[in-house]
Amino acid sequence: MNVAQPEVGDESLKAKIVDHLKPLVLDQDLINRLRQAFETEVENGLEHGLKKSSIQMENTYIYELLDGSENGKVLALDLGGTNFRVIQLTLENGRITNEILDYYSVRDELRHGPGTDLFDFLAESIKDFCVKHSVDLSVPISLGFTFSFPMIQHALDVGILVNWTKSFSCPGVIGEDAVKLLNNSLNKIGLENVKVVAILNDATGTLVAGVHDYPDTGISVLLSTGSNGAYLEKVQRIKRWESGSKEGLEYVVVDPEWGAFGDNGSIDFIKTEWDRILDDNSLLPKSFTFEKYYAGKYMGELVRIVLRSLFEKEILTECPEEIKITDSISTLDASKVSQDILDGKDTNTKEILGRLACPVNQVMISVLQYIVELLTERASVLVAVPMAFFLDRIDRPMTTIAASGSMYKHHPSLKDKITSKIEMMTEKKFKFGLSDDGSGRGAGLVAAIAQRLAAKKK
């Protein structure tokens, strides 16, 4: 990490600020330890899952990608929160030639009521979509189901819910197969020809959608309010395989669920007092450890906590009340400060300081920009570690990393910083490719692949 020291004029003050914020700096020794910890967790996760690792390393059972022979129409259901989508894709020779989608909302009583009511509503929404868009239901049609909740997969079409997140708390679903529940609800309303053939999450969908746009895609990364990714693993390395034979198969998509990397304390050596404060006050303490260091849900609050600590240690004086208020600095604010740093300006920084009732002077401008730059640099290192590790593991001449999420798309400097950090960590060639809507298009594409694989077995 190479971050210019703050221009505060007073050398004594500068030294105090730099020394106080030193724990945010990841030197090469810490980066090496971080990579080693990640590798250990990956290997333990592949063999034992969450029993002996903080990284789940879930086998998705997607062992083939698009091969250009996928034709016809498929459906997708993308459920990741209060709003969800139903989508129809038309494919010709593995390419999407038409896409239709509609948005639906889950009412509060359905998010907290019996699970059967929720899945019945999802089925009714699929029926509404099919009627509205004249989908031919006289013939079988495959549906891919993006179910962005923690689950354990036993097959491509078996996903057991581990626990609800995102304000859902429907009883009767935890420990059950979400595919079976949705298929049952579809059958109840006469949609026997609509069959859920695959369940996946958005990281897996982003990788598969990436392959559609960039055939050499081998990794995906999501940088949004949270963080995760997926990658192609050699089948011979997969210890947990419960569905069919893996003989003759080369690779399979694995979903690490790396947002939880470190939940077992394995990377506490990079945890600062500020990270502990953020975690202690989060909705789920001691969970999602890795993404709390850098994801969009947390970056702004980390900036605030770090800035407040300079006042608490009396390195800066007279802390404004606004800085004591949780979430008074947003991740969007942090991005605007990063834009100033990139442009060599201070317009956004001054506006944010003014809103916080801070003195709008050179000291405060430099301090806020320094904190944001340290946290952004740290974020780029943390994201680069798994990327570089998987590039080395895949060991291809060239790999596209399919990327999505608001932090990736809209942060002014994070993508370039991540790229440069990866280049320092591996000699493998790579490029990033934007892969929007992996959770929707990806689900439909996985349904088309599943349909092809099922036909091959007949």
Secondary structure, 3 states (H helix, E strand, C coil): CCCCCCCCCCHHHHHHHHHHCHHHCCCHHHHHHHHHHHHHHHHHHHHHHHHCCCCCCEECCCCCCCCCCCCEEEEEEEECCCEEEEEEEEEECCEEEEEEEEEEECCHHHHHCCHHHHHHHHHHHHHHHHHHCCCCCCCCEEEEEEECCCEEEEECCEEEECCCCCCCCCCCCCCCEHHHHHHHHHHHCCCCCEEEEEEECHHHHHHHHHHHHCCCEEEEEEECCCEEEEEEEEHHHCCCCCCCCCCCCCEEEEECCHHHCCCCCCCHHHCCHHHHHHHHCCCCCCCCCCHHHCCCCCHHHHHHHHHHHHHHCCCCCCCCHHHHCCCCCCHHHHHHHHHHHHHCCCHHHHHHHHHCCCCCCHHHHHHHHHHHHHHHHHHHHHHHHHHHHHHHHHCCCEEEEEEECHHHHHCCCHHHHHHHHHHHHCCCEEEEEECCCCCCHHHHHHHHHHHHHHHHHC
